[in-house]
Amino acid sequence: MTQEIRELIDRILASYDEMDRRFTAAGGLGNLLSLYEQVRRELERVSFQELDRMTGEIKNVIEALLTIDYELRKVQNLKLVFDSRGGIGGQ
């Protein structure tokens, strides 16, 4: 029974060491968990209402830019039409 418990503990520790080795680039499992907690705390400081408001403002800017782009393309097309007629009426 004691031997089985030791083997189980050895497997658990070996698995933990392997997992820690996988996260070496991030400073090890302990550091990764610390970073996770830090990110979680920082995300708690940002409300869904704030994210929704910012997303709405971005969408409004995109819509305004698309409207400007559309209007500029219409002006460009009109210019092409008038230029292709040799400037009739304007010269």
Helices and strands as residue ranges (DSSP letters): H 2-22, G 24-26, H 29-44, H 48-84
